[in-house]
Amino acid sequence: MGFFTELLLLPLAPVRGVAWVGEKIADQVDHQMNDPAVIRAQIDELDAAFERGEITEADRDEQQEVLLQRLVGGGGA
């Protein structure tokens, strides 16, 4: 029975592969969006950009607020 089931489902293998890749991408995005170390690094980069004069204080504060909300679990996006 298992052999025939696998044989019948063989044409769906590419679909299952694409679904698996999609899950892995979603996992990586979730990690990037919610990992405290990544968020802290983004906050540090905002501070550095402000110090270099690339963004205004208001822009830095606004973006930091979004990052801090993600850090405490509030979502932010």
PyMOL Python script that loads the backbone (N, CA, C, O; Angstrom):
from pymol import cmd

cmd.read_pdbstr("""\
ATOM      1  N   MET A   1       0.821  -1.187   0.000  1.00  0.00           N
ATOM      2  CA  MET A   1       0.000   0.000   0.000  1.00  0.00           C
ATOM      3  C   MET A   1       0.870   1.258   0.000  1.00  0.00           C
ATOM      4  O   MET A   1       0.557   2.200  -0.729  1.00  0.00           O
ATOM      5  N   GLY A   2       1.936   1.313   0.777  1.00  0.00           N
ATOM      6  CA  GLY A   2       2.803   2.485   0.867  1.00  0.00           C
ATOM      7  C   GLY A   2       3.478   2.789  -0.461  1.00  0.00           C
ATOM      8  O   GLY A   2       3.638   3.955  -0.822  1.00  0.00           O
ATOM      9  N   PHE A   3       3.874   1.750  -1.192  1.00  0.00           N
ATOM     10  CA  PHE A   3       4.529   1.943  -2.484  1.00  0.00           C
ATOM     11  C   PHE A   3       3.587   2.614  -3.468  1.00  0.00           C
ATOM     12  O   PHE A   3       3.978   3.548  -4.169  1.00  0.00           O
ATOM     13  N   PHE A   4       2.348   2.144  -3.524  1.00  0.00           N
ATOM     14  CA  PHE A   4       1.394   2.708  -4.471  1.00  0.00           C
ATOM     15  C   PHE A   4       1.012   4.149  -4.079  1.00  0.00           C
ATOM     16  O   PHE A   4       0.797   4.999  -4.943  1.00  0.00           O
ATOM     17  N   THR A   5       0.934   4.398  -2.802  1.00  0.00           N
ATOM     18  CA  THR A   5       0.643   5.756  -2.343  1.00  0.00           C
ATOM     19  C   THR A   5       1.755   6.705  -2.769  1.00  0.00           C
ATOM     20  O   THR A   5       1.491   7.788  -3.292  1.00  0.00           O
ATOM     21  N   GLU A   6       2.997   6.294  -2.543  1.00  0.00           N
ATOM     22  CA  GLU A   6       4.130   7.125  -2.947  1.00  0.00           C
ATOM     23  C   GLU A   6       4.162   7.315  -4.459  1.00  0.00           C
ATOM     24  O   GLU A   6       4.471   8.401  -4.948  1.00  0.00           O
ATOM     25  N   LEU A   7       3.845   6.271  -5.185  1.00  0.00           N
ATOM     26  CA  LEU A   7       3.836   6.357  -6.647  1.00  0.00           C
ATOM     27  C   LEU A   7       2.770   7.337  -7.126  1.00  0.00           C
ATOM     28  O   LEU A   7       3.007   8.109  -8.055  1.00  0.00           O
ATOM     29  N   LEU A   8       1.599   7.308  -6.495  1.00  0.00           N
ATOM     30  CA  LEU A   8       0.531   8.231  -6.873  1.00  0.00           C
ATOM     31  C   LEU A   8       0.843   9.674  -6.482  1.00  0.00           C
ATOM     32  O   LEU A   8       0.433  10.611  -7.167  1.00  0.00           O
ATOM     33  N   LEU A   9       1.559   9.846  -5.396  1.00  0.00           N
ATOM     34  CA  LEU A   9       1.888  11.193  -4.914  1.00  0.00           C
ATOM     35  C   LEU A   9       3.170  11.749  -5.523  1.00  0.00           C
ATOM     36  O   LEU A   9       3.515  12.905  -5.274  1.00  0.00           O
ATOM     37  N   LEU A  10       3.879  10.958  -6.312  1.00  0.00           N
ATOM     38  CA  LEU A  10       5.136  11.396  -6.911  1.00  0.00           C
ATOM     39  C   LEU A  10       4.997  12.684  -7.716  1.00  0.00           C
ATOM     40  O   LEU A  10       5.884  13.533  -7.628  1.00  0.00           O
ATOM     41  N   PRO A  11       3.942  12.874  -8.490  1.00  0.00           N
ATOM     42  CA  PRO A  11       3.832  14.141  -9.218  1.00  0.00           C
ATOM     43  C   PRO A  11       3.713  15.377  -8.315  1.00  0.00           C
ATOM     44  O   PRO A  11       3.941  16.499  -8.767  1.00  0.00           O
ATOM     45  N   LEU A  12       3.360  15.174  -7.057  1.00  0.00           N
ATOM     46  CA  LEU A  12       3.241  16.289  -6.123  1.00  0.00           C
ATOM     47  C   LEU A  12       4.552  16.616  -5.422  1.00  0.00           C
ATOM     48  O   LEU A  12       4.601  17.554  -4.626  1.00  0.00           O
ATOM     49  N   ALA A  13       5.604  15.875  -5.693  1.00  0.00           N
ATOM     50  CA  ALA A  13       6.887  16.098  -5.025  1.00  0.00           C
ATOM     51  C   ALA A  13       7.399  17.524  -5.220  1.00  0.00           C
ATOM     52  O   ALA A  13       7.861  18.123  -4.249  1.00  0.00           O
ATOM     53  N   PRO A  14       7.340  18.103  -6.429  1.00  0.00           N
ATOM     54  CA  PRO A  14       7.803  19.493  -6.562  1.00  0.00           C
ATOM     55  C   PRO A  14       6.990  20.470  -5.709  1.00  0.00           C
ATOM     56  O   PRO A  14       7.541  21.432  -5.173  1.00  0.00           O
ATOM     57  N   VAL A  15       5.707  20.232  -5.584  1.00  0.00           N
ATOM     58  CA  VAL A  15       4.861  21.104  -4.764  1.00  0.00           C
ATOM     59  C   VAL A  15       5.273  20.994  -3.300  1.00  0.00           C
ATOM     60  O   VAL A  15       5.365  22.000  -2.597  1.00  0.00           O
ATOM     61  N   ARG A  16       5.515  19.782  -2.853  1.00  0.00           N
ATOM     62  CA  ARG A  16       5.955  19.594  -1.463  1.00  0.00           C
ATOM     63  C   ARG A  16       7.312  20.255  -1.245  1.00  0.00           C
ATOM     64  O   ARG A  16       7.570  20.814  -0.180  1.00  0.00           O
ATOM     65  N   GLY A  17       8.178  20.189  -2.255  1.00  0.00           N
ATOM     66  CA  GLY A  17       9.486  20.841  -2.151  1.00  0.00           C
ATOM     67  C   GLY A  17       9.364  22.347  -2.050  1.00  0.00           C
ATOM     68  O   GLY A  17      10.048  22.975  -1.242  1.00  0.00           O
ATOM     69  N   VAL A  18       8.501  22.929  -2.861  1.00  0.00           N
ATOM     70  CA  VAL A  18       8.285  24.377  -2.813  1.00  0.00           C
ATOM     71  C   VAL A  18       7.682  24.773  -1.467  1.00  0.00           C
ATOM     72  O   VAL A  18       8.058  25.799  -0.899  1.00  0.00           O
ATOM     73  N   ALA A  19       6.765  23.981  -0.960  1.00  0.00           N
ATOM     74  CA  ALA A  19       6.163  24.269   0.345  1.00  0.00           C
ATOM     75  C   ALA A  19       7.222  24.217   1.445  1.00  0.00           C
ATOM     76  O   ALA A  19       7.210  25.042   2.358  1.00  0.00           O
ATOM     77  N   TRP A  20       8.132  23.257   1.362  1.00  0.00           N
ATOM     78  CA  TRP A  20       9.201  23.138   2.354  1.00  0.00           C
ATOM     79  C   TRP A  20      10.112  24.365   2.306  1.00  0.00           C
ATOM     80  O   TRP A  20      10.481  24.911   3.345  1.00  0.00           O
ATOM     81  N   VAL A  21      10.473  24.793   1.096  1.00  0.00           N
ATOM     82  CA  VAL A  21      11.315  25.983   0.950  1.00  0.00           C
ATOM     83  C   VAL A  21      10.593  27.204   1.515  1.00  0.00           C
ATOM     84  O   VAL A  21      11.206  28.030   2.191  1.00  0.00           O
ATOM     85  N   GLY A  22       9.295  27.321   1.240  1.00  0.00           N
ATOM     86  CA  GLY A  22       8.514  28.427   1.777  1.00  0.00           C
ATOM     87  C   GLY A  22       8.511  28.447   3.296  1.00  0.00           C
ATOM     88  O   GLY A  22       8.613  29.513   3.903  1.00  0.00           O
ATOM     89  N   GLU A  23       8.396  27.278   3.913  1.00  0.00           N
ATOM     90  CA  GLU A  23       8.429  27.191   5.369  1.00  0.00           C
ATOM     91  C   GLU A  23       9.782  27.627   5.913  1.00  0.00           C
ATOM     92  O   GLU A  23       9.850  28.319   6.929  1.00  0.00           O
ATOM     93  N   LYS A  24      10.851  27.230   5.247  1.00  0.00           N
ATOM     94  CA  LYS A  24      12.200  27.605   5.686  1.00  0.00           C
ATOM     95  C   LYS A  24      12.399  29.109   5.567  1.00  0.00           C
ATOM     96  O   LYS A  24      12.997  29.727   6.448  1.00  0.00           O
ATOM     97  N   ILE A  25      11.906  29.702   4.489  1.00  0.00           N
ATOM     98  CA  ILE A  25      12.009  31.151   4.318  1.00  0.00           C
ATOM     99  C   ILE A  25      11.212  31.859   5.412  1.00  0.00           C
ATOM    100  O   ILE A  25      11.686  32.834   5.995  1.00  0.00           O
ATOM    101  N   ALA A  26      10.012  31.374   5.687  1.00  0.00           N
ATOM    102  CA  ALA A  26       9.181  31.979   6.730  1.00  0.00           C
ATOM    103  C   ALA A  26       9.861  31.873   8.096  1.00  0.00           C
ATOM    104  O   ALA A  26       9.804  32.812   8.891  1.00  0.00           O
ATOM    105  N   ASP A  27      10.499  30.742   8.369  1.00  0.00           N
ATOM    106  CA  ASP A  27      11.222  30.576   9.629  1.00  0.00           C
ATOM    107  C   ASP A  27      12.361  31.586   9.741  1.00  0.00           C
ATOM    108  O   ASP A  27      12.574  32.173  10.802  1.00  0.00           O
ATOM    109  N   GLN A  28      13.094  31.786   8.644  1.00  0.00           N
ATOM    110  CA  GLN A  28      14.216  32.721   8.647  1.00  0.00           C
ATOM    111  C   GLN A  28      13.729  34.158   8.836  1.00  0.00           C
ATOM    112  O   GLN A  28      14.341  34.932   9.573  1.00  0.00           O
ATOM    113  N   VAL A  29      12.638  34.509   8.176  1.00  0.00           N
ATOM    114  CA  VAL A  29      12.064  35.855   8.327  1.00  0.00           C
ATOM    115  C   VAL A  29      11.627  36.065   9.774  1.00  0.00           C
ATOM    116  O   VAL A  29      11.886  37.116  10.359  1.00  0.00           O
ATOM    117  N   ASP A  30      10.969  35.070  10.345  1.00  0.00           N
ATOM    118  CA  ASP A  30      10.539  35.165  11.737  1.00  0.00           C
ATOM    119  C   ASP A  30      11.742  35.368  12.656  1.00  0.00           C
ATOM    120  O   ASP A  30      11.698  36.173  13.586  1.00  0.00           O
ATOM    121  N   HIS A  31      12.809  34.632  12.383  1.00  0.00           N
ATOM    122  CA  HIS A  31      14.028  34.765  13.180  1.00  0.00           C
ATOM    123  C   HIS A  31      14.584  36.181  13.062  1.00  0.00           C
ATOM    124  O   HIS A  31      14.930  36.797  14.070  1.00  0.00           O
ATOM    125  N   GLN A  32      14.671  36.700  11.845  1.00  0.00           N
ATOM    126  CA  GLN A  32      15.213  38.042  11.632  1.00  0.00           C
ATOM    127  C   GLN A  32      14.340  39.120  12.277  1.00  0.00           C
ATOM    128  O   GLN A  32      14.852  40.127  12.765  1.00  0.00           O
ATOM    129  N   MET A  33      13.043  38.910  12.277  1.00  0.00           N
ATOM    130  CA  MET A  33      12.132  39.916  12.816  1.00  0.00           C
ATOM    131  C   MET A  33      12.048  39.887  14.338  1.00  0.00           C
ATOM    132  O   MET A  33      11.740  40.909  14.953  1.00  0.00           O
ATOM    133  N   ASN A  34      12.314  38.745  14.957  1.00  0.00           N
ATOM    134  CA  ASN A  34      12.049  38.604  16.391  1.00  0.00           C
ATOM    135  C   ASN A  34      13.255  38.248  17.248  1.00  0.00           C
ATOM    136  O   ASN A  34      13.137  38.213  18.473  1.00  0.00           O
ATOM    137  N   ASP A  35      14.397  37.986  16.654  1.00  0.00           N
ATOM    138  CA  ASP A  35      15.576  37.625  17.434  1.00  0.00           C
ATOM    139  C   ASP A  35      16.108  38.868  18.151  1.00  0.00           C
ATOM    140  O   ASP A  35      16.441  39.859  17.501  1.00  0.00           O
ATOM    141  N   PRO A  36      16.191  38.826  19.485  1.00  0.00           N
ATOM    142  CA  PRO A  36      16.657  40.002  20.226  1.00  0.00           C
ATOM    143  C   PRO A  36      18.045  40.492  19.791  1.00  0.00           C
ATOM    144  O   PRO A  36      18.276  41.700  19.743  1.00  0.00           O
ATOM    145  N   ALA A  37      18.949  39.601  19.482  1.00  0.00           N
ATOM    146  CA  ALA A  37      20.289  40.017  19.061  1.00  0.00           C
ATOM    147  C   ALA A  37      20.239  40.788  17.737  1.00  0.00           C
ATOM    148  O   ALA A  37      20.957  41.772  17.560  1.00  0.00           O
ATOM    149  N   VAL A  38      19.393  40.339  16.815  1.00  0.00           N
ATOM    150  CA  VAL A  38      19.250  41.024  15.531  1.00  0.00           C
ATOM    151  C   VAL A  38      18.631  42.400  15.739  1.00  0.00           C
ATOM    152  O   VAL A  38      19.067  43.379  15.132  1.00  0.00           O
ATOM    153  N   ILE A  39      17.620  42.474  16.592  1.00  0.00           N
ATOM    154  CA  ILE A  39      16.960  43.756  16.851  1.00  0.00           C
ATOM    155  C   ILE A  39      17.926  44.725  17.518  1.00  0.00           C
ATOM    156  O   ILE A  39      17.964  45.904  17.165  1.00  0.00           O
ATOM    157  N   ARG A  40      18.703  44.243  18.475  1.00  0.00           N
ATOM    158  CA  ARG A  40      19.686  45.119  19.134  1.00  0.00           C
ATOM    159  C   ARG A  40      20.729  45.618  18.134  1.00  0.00           C
ATOM    160  O   ARG A  40      21.146  46.775  18.201  1.00  0.00           O
ATOM    161  N   ALA A  41      21.147  44.765  17.222  1.00  0.00           N
ATOM    162  CA  ALA A  41      22.106  45.186  16.191  1.00  0.00           C
ATOM    163  C   ALA A  41      21.494  46.256  15.286  1.00  0.00           C
ATOM    164  O   ALA A  41      22.182  47.189  14.872  1.00  0.00           O
ATOM    165  N   GLN A  42      20.201  46.121  14.981  1.00  0.00           N
ATOM    166  CA  GLN A  42      19.531  47.135  14.168  1.00  0.00           C
ATOM    167  C   GLN A  42      19.428  48.460  14.918  1.00  0.00           C
ATOM    168  O   GLN A  42      19.561  49.523  14.311  1.00  0.00           O
ATOM    169  N   ILE A  43      19.197  48.411  16.210  1.00  0.00           N
ATOM    170  CA  ILE A  43      19.156  49.627  17.016  1.00  0.00           C
ATOM    171  C   ILE A  43      20.536  50.282  17.030  1.00  0.00           C
ATOM    172  O   ILE A  43      20.653  51.500  16.896  1.00  0.00           O
ATOM    173  N   ASP A  44      21.574  49.469  17.193  1.00  0.00           N
ATOM    174  CA  ASP A  44      22.941  50.005  17.165  1.00  0.00           C
ATOM    175  C   ASP A  44      23.249  50.646  15.814  1.00  0.00           C
ATOM    176  O   ASP A  44      23.909  51.684  15.755  1.00  0.00           O
ATOM    177  N   GLU A  45      22.778  50.039  14.741  1.00  0.00           N
ATOM    178  CA  GLU A  45      23.007  50.596  13.401  1.00  0.00           C
ATOM    179  C   GLU A  45      22.273  51.929  13.246  1.00  0.00           C
ATOM    180  O   GLU A  45      22.791  52.853  12.620  1.00  0.00           O
ATOM    181  N   LEU A  46      21.077  52.028  13.810  1.00  0.00           N
ATOM    182  CA  LEU A  46      20.363  53.306  13.781  1.00  0.00           C
ATOM    183  C   LEU A  46      21.149  54.391  14.512  1.00  0.00           C
ATOM    184  O   LEU A  46      21.262  55.518  14.030  1.00  0.00           O
ATOM    185  N   ASP A  47      21.685  54.045  15.666  1.00  0.00           N
ATOM    186  CA  ASP A  47      22.485  55.021  16.422  1.00  0.00           C
ATOM    187  C   ASP A  47      23.716  55.449  15.619  1.00  0.00           C
ATOM    188  O   ASP A  47      24.069  56.628  15.587  1.00  0.00           O
ATOM    189  N   ALA A  48      24.356  54.487  14.979  1.00  0.00           N
ATOM    190  CA  ALA A  48      25.537  54.809  14.171  1.00  0.00           C
ATOM    191  C   ALA A  48      25.164  55.698  12.983  1.00  0.00           C
ATOM    192  O   ALA A  48      25.890  56.637  12.655  1.00  0.00           O
ATOM    193  N   ALA A  49      24.042  55.404  12.343  1.00  0.00           N
ATOM    194  CA  ALA A  49      23.597  56.227  11.216  1.00  0.00           C
ATOM    195  C   ALA A  49      23.281  57.644  11.676  1.00  0.00           C
ATOM    196  O   ALA A  49      23.565  58.607  10.964  1.00  0.00           O
ATOM    197  N   PHE A  50      22.697  57.776  12.858  1.00  0.00           N
ATOM    198  CA  PHE A  50      22.425  59.100  13.408  1.00  0.00           C
ATOM    199  C   PHE A  50      23.727  59.849  13.675  1.00  0.00           C
ATOM    200  O   PHE A  50      23.846  61.032  13.354  1.00  0.00           O
ATOM    201  N   GLU A  51      24.694  59.163  14.260  1.00  0.00           N
ATOM    202  CA  GLU A  51      25.989  59.782  14.563  1.00  0.00           C
ATOM    203  C   GLU A  51      26.711  60.223  13.284  1.00  0.00           C
ATOM    204  O   GLU A  51      27.422  61.228  13.282  1.00  0.00           O
ATOM    205  N   ARG A  52      26.525  59.467  12.203  1.00  0.00           N
ATOM    206  CA  ARG A  52      27.147  59.832  10.922  1.00  0.00           C
ATOM    207  C   ARG A  52      26.369  60.922  10.192  1.00  0.00           C
ATOM    208  O   ARG A  52      26.811  61.418   9.155  1.00  0.00           O
ATOM    209  N   GLY A  53      25.208  61.294  10.735  1.00  0.00           N
ATOM    210  CA  GLY A  53      24.395  62.330  10.120  1.00  0.00           C
ATOM    211  C   GLY A  53      23.544  61.846   8.965  1.00  0.00           C
ATOM    212  O   GLY A  53      23.055  62.654   8.176  1.00  0.00           O
ATOM    213  N   GLU A  54      23.361  60.545   8.855  1.00  0.00           N
ATOM    214  CA  GLU A  54      22.595  59.974   7.748  1.00  0.00           C
ATOM    215  C   GLU A  54      21.087  60.044   7.978  1.00  0.00           C
ATOM    216  O   GLU A  54      20.313  60.068   7.021  1.00  0.00           O
ATOM    217  N   ILE A  55      20.668  60.076   9.241  1.00  0.00           N
ATOM    218  CA  ILE A  55      19.239  60.179   9.568  1.00  0.00           C
ATOM    219  C   ILE A  55      19.072  61.226  10.661  1.00  0.00           C
ATOM    220  O   ILE A  55      20.013  61.537  11.392  1.00  0.00           O
ATOM    221  N   THR A  56      17.868  61.760  10.760  1.00  0.00           N
ATOM    222  CA  THR A  56      17.584  62.751  11.790  1.00  0.00           C
ATOM    223  C   THR A  56      17.279  62.061  13.117  1.00  0.00           C
ATOM    224  O   THR A  56      17.048  60.853  13.173  1.00  0.00           O
ATOM    225  N   GLU A  57      17.285  62.853  14.171  1.00  0.00           N
ATOM    226  CA  GLU A  57      16.966  62.307  15.489  1.00  0.00           C
ATOM    227  C   GLU A  57      15.537  61.779  15.517  1.00  0.00           C
ATOM    228  O   GLU A  57      15.270  60.739  16.120  1.00  0.00           O
ATOM    229  N   ALA A  58      14.614  62.492  14.864  1.00  0.00           N
ATOM    230  CA  ALA A  58      13.216  62.054  14.829  1.00  0.00           C
ATOM    231  C   ALA A  58      13.086  60.721  14.096  1.00  0.00           C
ATOM    232  O   ALA A  58      12.351  59.840  14.540  1.00  0.00           O
ATOM    233  N   ASP A  59      13.799  60.567  12.971  1.00  0.00           N
ATOM    234  CA  ASP A  59      13.772  59.296  12.233  1.00  0.00           C
ATOM    235  C   ASP A  59      14.323  58.164  13.093  1.00  0.00           C
ATOM    236  O   ASP A  59      13.756  57.073  13.149  1.00  0.00           O
ATOM    237  N   ARG A  60      15.442  58.447  13.761  1.00  0.00           N
ATOM    238  CA  ARG A  60      16.044  57.419  14.624  1.00  0.00           C
ATOM    239  C   ARG A  60      15.078  57.012  15.726  1.00  0.00           C
ATOM    240  O   ARG A  60      14.888  55.823  15.983  1.00  0.00           O
ATOM    241  N   ASP A  61      14.468  58.001  16.377  1.00  0.00           N
ATOM    242  CA  ASP A  61      13.543  57.697  17.478  1.00  0.00           C
ATOM    243  C   ASP A  61      12.341  56.895  16.993  1.00  0.00           C
ATOM    244  O   ASP A  61      11.903  55.957  17.660  1.00  0.00           O
ATOM    245  N   GLU A  62      11.816  57.262  15.845  1.00  0.00           N
ATOM    246  CA  GLU A  62      10.652  56.558  15.298  1.00  0.00           C
ATOM    247  C   GLU A  62      10.988  55.108  14.968  1.00  0.00           C
ATOM    248  O   GLU A  62      10.226  54.198  15.293  1.00  0.00           O
ATOM    249  N   GLN A  63      12.124  54.898  14.325  1.00  0.00           N
ATOM    250  CA  GLN A  63      12.520  53.538  13.954  1.00  0.00           C
ATOM    251  C   GLN A  63      12.900  52.714  15.178  1.00  0.00           C
ATOM    252  O   GLN A  63      12.636  51.513  15.229  1.00  0.00           O
ATOM    253  N   GLN A  64      13.518  53.358  16.159  1.00  0.00           N
ATOM    254  CA  GLN A  64      13.849  52.645  17.392  1.00  0.00           C
ATOM    255  C   GLN A  64      12.592  52.203  18.121  1.00  0.00           C
ATOM    256  O   GLN A  64      12.561  51.115  18.695  1.00  0.00           O
ATOM    257  N   GLU A  65      11.565  53.024  18.105  1.00  0.00           N
ATOM    258  CA  GLU A  65      10.312  52.663  18.766  1.00  0.00           C
ATOM    259  C   GLU A  65       9.719  51.395  18.154  1.00  0.00           C
ATOM    260  O   GLU A  65       9.240  50.513  18.866  1.00  0.00           O
ATOM    261  N   VAL A  66       9.759  51.318  16.825  1.00  0.00           N
ATOM    262  CA  VAL A  66       9.257  50.123  16.132  1.00  0.00           C
ATOM    263  C   VAL A  66      10.078  48.900  16.550  1.00  0.00           C
ATOM    264  O   VAL A  66       9.524  47.842  16.845  1.00  0.00           O
ATOM    265  N   LEU A  67      11.401  49.058  16.571  1.00  0.00           N
ATOM    266  CA  LEU A  67      12.272  47.945  16.944  1.00  0.00           C
ATOM    267  C   LEU A  67      12.061  47.537  18.400  1.00  0.00           C
ATOM    268  O   LEU A  67      12.043  46.348  18.717  1.00  0.00           O
ATOM    269  N   LEU A  68      11.905  48.511  19.276  1.00  0.00           N
ATOM    270  CA  LEU A  68      11.686  48.192  20.691  1.00  0.00           C
ATOM    271  C   LEU A  68      10.352  47.488  20.901  1.00  0.00           C
ATOM    272  O   LEU A  68      10.245  46.607  21.754  1.00  0.00           O
ATOM    273  N   GLN A  69       9.340  47.864  20.134  1.00  0.00           N
ATOM    274  CA  GLN A  69       8.053  47.165  20.232  1.00  0.00           C
ATOM    275  C   GLN A  69       8.212  45.702  19.823  1.00  0.00           C
ATOM    276  O   GLN A  69       7.645  44.811  20.455  1.00  0.00           O
ATOM    277  N   ARG A  70       8.990  45.458  18.758  1.00  0.00           N
ATOM    278  CA  ARG A  70       9.244  44.066  18.357  1.00  0.00           C
ATOM    279  C   ARG A  70      10.015  43.336  19.429  1.00  0.00           C
ATOM    280  O   ARG A  70       9.762  42.159  19.687  1.00  0.00           O
ATOM    281  N   LEU A  71      10.961  44.025  20.060  1.00  0.00           N
ATOM    282  CA  LEU A  71      11.800  43.403  21.085  1.00  0.00           C
ATOM    283  C   LEU A  71      10.987  42.967  22.299  1.00  0.00           C
ATOM    284  O   LEU A  71      11.250  41.911  22.874  1.00  0.00           O
ATOM    285  N   VAL A  72      10.004  43.770  22.693  1.00  0.00           N
ATOM    286  CA  VAL A  72       9.182  43.411  23.857  1.00  0.00           C
ATOM    287  C   VAL A  72       7.976  42.581  23.464  1.00  0.00           C
ATOM    288  O   VAL A  72       7.166  42.221  24.318  1.00  0.00           O
ATOM    289  N   GLY A  73       7.846  42.269  22.176  1.00  0.00           N
ATOM    290  CA  GLY A  73       6.780  41.385  21.744  1.00  0.00           C
ATOM    291  C   GLY A  73       5.506  42.075  21.331  1.00  0.00           C
ATOM    292  O   GLY A  73       4.465  41.428  21.210  1.00  0.00           O
ATOM    293  N   GLY A  74       5.561  43.364  21.115  1.00  0.00           N
ATOM    294  CA  GLY A  74       4.366  44.086  20.739  1.00  0.00           C
ATOM    295  C   GLY A  74       4.050  44.036  19.247  1.00  0.00           C
ATOM    296  O   GLY A  74       3.020  44.562  18.824  1.00  0.00           O
ATOM    297  N   GLY A  75       4.906  43.421  18.445  1.00  0.00           N
ATOM    298  CA  GLY A  75       4.658  43.331  17.003  1.00  0.00           C
ATOM    299  C   GLY A  75       5.306  44.465  16.265  1.00  0.00           C
ATOM    300  O   GLY A  75       6.322  44.252  15.603  1.00  0.00           O
ATOM    301  N   GLY A  76       4.769  45.661  16.345  1.00  0.00           N
ATOM    302  CA  GLY A  76       5.366  46.822  15.738  1.00  0.00           C
ATOM    303  C   GLY A  76       5.104  46.969  14.261  1.00  0.00           C
ATOM    304  O   GLY A  76       5.132  48.091  13.757  1.00  0.00           O
ATOM    305  N   ALA A  77       4.853  45.899  13.544  1.00  0.00           N
ATOM    306  CA  ALA A  77       4.641  46.012  12.091  1.00  0.00           C
ATOM    307  C   ALA A  77       3.273  45.520  11.720  1.00  0.00           C
ATOM    308  O   ALA A  77       2.909  45.536  10.545  1.00  0.00           O
TER     309      ALA A  77
END
""", "prot")
cmd.dss("prot")
cmd.show_as("cartoon", "prot")
cmd.util.cbc("prot")
cmd.orient("prot")
